[in-house]
Amino acid sequence: MSVAKKEYKRVTVKSLIEMKKNGEKISMLTAYDYSMAKIVDAANVDVILVGDSASNVMAGHETTLPITLDQMIYHASSVIRAVNRALVVVDLPFGSYQSDPKEALRSAIRIMKESGGHAVKLEGGLEIKESVKRILNAGIPVMGHLGLTPQSIYKFGTYTVRAKEEEEAIKLKEDALMLEKAGCFAIVLEKIPATLAKEVAELVTIPVIGIGAGNGVDGQVLVVHDLVGLTQEFNPRFLRRYMNLYEEMGKAISDYVSDVKSRDFPSDDEQY
């Protein structure tokens, strides 16, 4: 049975809760700059994530760990200037919230004040409970993130699927319930078994957004550069490429170089 889609002129935290309640799937994509964010927002994506994946995609680092709070604020403020409809969620980067709830609050406040972002996202469960509560008590919306948490990659040692074993699956469900009870408005589940992700989505009343977590959740998120094929090295099972922009841009630039070398560009019509 199809569900009538409600039109949202501006997506809010409340909108996402309504979408889950009404059975409407939530679309979420990353963006890190003004130009890309403008395209993503105009395509009616519900949530734009200014992810710490900017460390990989924009700066070429191997992990998300090197990106700083100042850099996240720069990327987020660029995105915010382009957005008219989507809810903009900003990742708190590694080192800005794990050690001290007071530092976590200071980091979240800086993101909200200096970038204009609408919410923040934190990785982890029980171990970050106090940080989540302190940020929420300040009136800042928080999105959780469980499963594969890239900021903990050196602890895991691998990017393989998480929570395949019963003990870890039980903890993940407990962490999801804790995040909901603490007041988080949504949770991202990354790279976990689809059956477990579906269980979590049914267990909590807040939206669950998946990446590599199957289709039994309330929405999906991808890195936009992966979706449009700007990146080529990253090929996980969960990624669907909707175009090959790397190849198309490469051909366009190659044609430009050829036209310059042959003196075909600029033509008489392209000069003053």
C-alpha positions as CSV (number, residue, x, y, z in Angstrom):
1,M,0.0,0.0,0.0
2,S,1.5,3.3,-1.1
3,V,1.6,6.2,1.4
4,A,0.7,9.7,0.4
5,K,3.8,11.9,0.6
6,K,3.6,15.1,2.5
7,E,5.4,18.1,1.0
8,Y,7.8,19.8,3.4
9,K,8.9,23.3,2.5
10,R,11.5,23.0,5.3
11,V,12.6,19.7,6.8
12,T,12.9,19.7,10.6
13,V,13.6,17.2,13.3
14,K,9.8,16.9,13.8
15,S,9.4,16.3,10.0
16,L,11.6,13.2,10.2
17,I,9.6,11.8,13.1
18,E,6.4,12.3,11.1
19,M,8.0,10.6,8.1
20,K,8.7,7.5,10.1
21,K,5.2,7.5,11.6
22,N,3.7,7.8,8.1
23,G,5.8,5.1,6.6
24,E,7.7,7.6,4.3
25,K,11.3,6.7,3.7
26,I,13.9,9.4,4.5
27,S,16.6,10.4,1.9
28,M,20.0,11.6,3.2
29,L,23.2,12.5,1.4
30,T,26.4,14.1,2.3
31,A,27.6,17.5,1.0
32,Y,30.7,19.5,1.9
33,D,30.6,22.6,-0.2
34,Y,28.2,25.3,-1.5
35,S,27.9,24.1,-5.1
36,M,27.2,20.4,-4.4
37,A,24.9,21.3,-1.5
38,K,22.8,23.5,-3.8
39,I,22.3,20.6,-6.2
40,V,21.5,18.1,-3.5
41,D,19.0,20.4,-1.8
42,A,17.3,21.3,-5.1
43,A,16.8,17.6,-5.7
44,N,14.6,17.4,-2.5
45,V,16.9,15.3,-0.4
46,D,15.5,15.4,3.2
47,V,18.7,15.5,5.2
48,I,22.1,16.7,4.2
49,L,25.0,15.4,6.3
50,V,28.1,17.4,6.5
51,G,30.1,14.3,7.3
52,D,33.6,14.0,8.7
53,S,34.0,11.8,5.5
54,A,35.1,15.2,4.1
55,S,38.5,14.1,5.5
56,N,38.6,11.3,2.9
57,V,36.6,12.8,0.0
58,M,37.8,16.4,0.1
59,A,41.2,16.2,1.7
60,G,42.4,12.7,0.6
61,H,43.1,11.3,4.1
62,E,42.9,7.5,4.7
63,T,40.5,7.9,7.6
64,T,38.1,10.4,9.1
65,L,40.3,11.1,12.1
66,P,42.5,14.0,10.9
67,I,39.7,16.5,10.2
68,T,39.4,19.3,12.8
69,L,36.5,21.1,14.3
70,D,37.5,24.3,12.5
71,Q,37.4,22.5,9.2
72,M,34.0,20.9,9.9
73,I,32.7,24.4,10.7
74,Y,34.1,25.7,7.4
75,H,32.4,22.9,5.4
76,A,29.1,23.2,7.3
77,S,28.9,27.0,6.8
78,S,29.5,26.5,3.1
79,V,26.7,24.0,2.9
80,I,24.2,26.0,5.0
81,R,24.5,29.0,2.6
82,A,23.2,26.8,-0.2
83,V,20.3,25.1,1.5
84,N,16.7,26.1,1.5
85,R,14.8,22.9,2.3
86,A,16.9,20.1,3.8
87,L,17.8,19.5,7.5
88,V,21.6,20.0,7.8
89,V,23.3,17.6,10.3
90,V,27.0,18.2,11.1
91,D,29.4,15.5,12.4
92,L,31.3,16.3,15.5
93,P,34.8,15.2,14.5
94,F,37.1,12.8,16.3
95,G,38.6,14.3,19.5
96,S,35.9,17.0,19.9
97,Y,33.6,15.1,22.2
98,Q,34.9,11.8,23.4
99,S,37.0,12.8,26.4
100,D,34.8,15.2,28.3
101,P,31.0,16.1,28.1
102,K,31.9,19.8,28.7
103,E,34.2,19.7,25.7
104,A,31.5,18.0,23.7
105,L,29.0,20.7,24.5
106,R,31.5,23.4,23.6
107,S,32.2,21.7,20.3
108,A,28.5,21.4,19.5
109,I,27.8,25.0,20.4
110,R,30.6,26.2,18.1
111,I,29.2,24.2,15.2
112,M,25.7,25.6,15.8
113,K,26.8,29.2,16.3
114,E,29.6,29.4,13.7
115,S,28.1,27.3,10.9
116,G,24.4,27.7,11.3
117,G,23.9,23.9,11.2
118,H,20.6,22.4,12.4
119,A,21.9,19.4,14.4
120,V,25.0,17.4,15.3
121,K,25.9,13.8,14.9
122,L,28.0,11.7,17.3
123,E,29.4,8.2,17.0
124,G,29.0,5.7,19.9
125,G,26.6,4.3,22.5
126,L,26.8,4.1,26.2
127,E,30.3,5.5,26.3
128,I,29.1,8.9,25.0
129,K,25.9,9.0,27.0
130,E,26.9,12.0,29.2
131,S,28.1,14.0,26.2
132,V,24.8,13.4,24.3
133,K,22.7,14.4,27.4
134,R,24.7,17.6,27.9
135,I,24.4,18.6,24.3
136,L,20.7,17.9,24.3
137,N,20.2,19.8,27.6
138,A,21.5,22.9,25.7
139,G,18.7,22.5,23.1
140,I,20.9,21.1,20.4
141,P,19.4,18.2,18.4
142,V,21.5,15.1,18.3
143,M,21.7,12.3,15.8
144,G,23.3,9.0,16.9
145,H,25.5,6.7,15.0
146,L,26.0,3.0,15.7
147,G,27.5,-0.1,14.0
148,L,30.6,0.6,12.1
149,T,31.8,3.9,13.6
150,P,34.7,5.1,11.4
151,Q,36.2,7.3,14.1
152,S,37.0,4.0,16.0
153,I,38.6,2.3,13.0
154,Y,41.9,1.7,14.8
155,K,40.0,0.0,17.6
156,F,38.1,-2.2,15.1
157,G,41.1,-2.7,12.8
158,T,38.8,-3.3,9.8
159,Y,35.9,-1.9,7.9
160,T,34.0,-5.2,7.9
161,V,30.4,-5.7,8.9
162,R,29.7,-5.1,12.6
163,A,27.4,-6.8,15.1
164,K,27.3,-10.2,13.4
165,E,27.9,-11.8,16.8
166,E,25.1,-12.0,19.3
167,E,26.9,-10.1,22.1
168,E,27.7,-7.1,19.9
169,A,24.1,-7.2,18.4
170,I,22.6,-7.1,21.9
171,K,24.8,-4.1,22.9
172,L,23.9,-2.3,19.7
173,K,20.2,-2.7,20.5
174,E,20.7,-1.5,24.0
175,D,22.7,1.5,22.8
176,A,19.9,2.4,20.3
177,L,17.3,2.3,23.1
178,M,19.6,4.4,25.3
179,L,20.1,7.0,22.5
180,E,16.4,7.2,22.0
181,K,15.7,7.6,25.8
182,A,18.4,10.3,26.0
183,G,16.5,12.3,23.4
184,C,18.3,11.7,20.1
185,F,16.0,12.5,17.1
186,A,17.4,9.8,14.8
187,I,20.2,7.1,14.6
188,V,22.5,6.1,11.7
189,L,23.2,2.4,11.5
190,E,26.3,1.7,9.4
191,K,27.3,-1.7,7.9
192,I,25.4,-4.1,10.1
193,P,23.3,-7.2,9.1
194,A,20.0,-6.1,7.5
195,T,17.9,-8.3,9.9
196,L,19.4,-6.6,12.9
197,A,18.9,-3.1,11.4
198,K,15.2,-3.9,10.8
199,E,14.9,-5.1,14.4
200,V,16.4,-1.8,15.7
201,A,14.1,0.3,13.4
202,E,11.1,-1.5,14.9
203,L,12.4,-1.3,18.4
204,V,12.7,2.5,18.5
205,T,10.2,5.2,17.7
206,I,12.8,7.6,16.2
207,P,14.0,7.3,12.6
208,V,16.8,4.9,11.8
209,I,18.9,5.8,8.7
210,G,21.0,3.0,7.2
211,I,24.2,2.8,5.2
212,G,24.9,-0.8,4.4
213,A,22.1,-1.8,6.7
214,G,19.5,-3.1,4.3
215,N,16.1,-1.8,3.4
216,G,14.2,-2.5,6.6
217,V,15.2,0.8,8.1
218,D,13.5,4.2,7.8
219,G,15.8,5.8,5.4
220,Q,19.2,5.7,3.6
221,V,22.3,7.7,3.4
222,L,25.2,7.7,1.0
223,V,28.3,9.8,0.3
224,V,27.2,12.0,-2.7
225,H,30.7,11.7,-4.4
226,D,30.2,7.9,-4.3
227,L,26.6,8.1,-5.7
228,V,27.6,10.2,-8.7
229,G,30.8,8.3,-9.4
230,L,33.3,11.0,-8.6
231,T,35.1,8.4,-6.4
232,Q,36.3,5.2,-8.1
233,E,38.4,3.3,-5.5
234,F,35.5,2.8,-3.0
235,N,33.3,-0.1,-4.0
236,P,31.3,-1.6,-1.1
237,R,28.3,-3.9,-1.7
238,F,25.9,-1.3,-0.5
239,L,26.9,1.4,-2.9
240,R,24.8,2.1,-6.0
241,R,26.4,4.4,-8.5
242,Y,23.8,6.4,-10.4
243,M,26.3,7.9,-12.9
244,N,30.1,7.9,-13.7
245,L,31.0,11.5,-13.2
246,Y,34.7,10.7,-12.9
247,E,34.7,9.4,-16.5
248,E,32.4,12.1,-17.9
249,M,34.4,15.0,-16.3
250,G,37.7,13.4,-17.4
251,K,36.5,13.3,-21.0
252,A,35.2,16.9,-20.8
253,I,38.5,18.2,-19.4
254,S,40.5,16.1,-22.0
255,D,38.4,17.7,-24.8
256,Y,39.1,21.1,-23.3
257,V,42.8,20.5,-23.3
258,S,42.7,19.2,-26.9
259,D,40.7,22.3,-28.0
260,V,43.1,24.7,-26.4
261,K,46.1,22.9,-27.9
262,S,44.5,22.9,-31.4
263,R,43.5,26.6,-31.0
264,D,39.8,25.7,-31.5
265,F,39.0,27.3,-28.1
266,P,38.1,30.1,-27.8
267,S,36.3,30.6,-31.1
268,D,35.3,33.9,-32.6
269,D,31.9,33.6,-30.8
270,E,33.7,33.1,-27.5
271,Q,35.7,36.2,-27.3
272,Y,35.1,40.0,-27.1
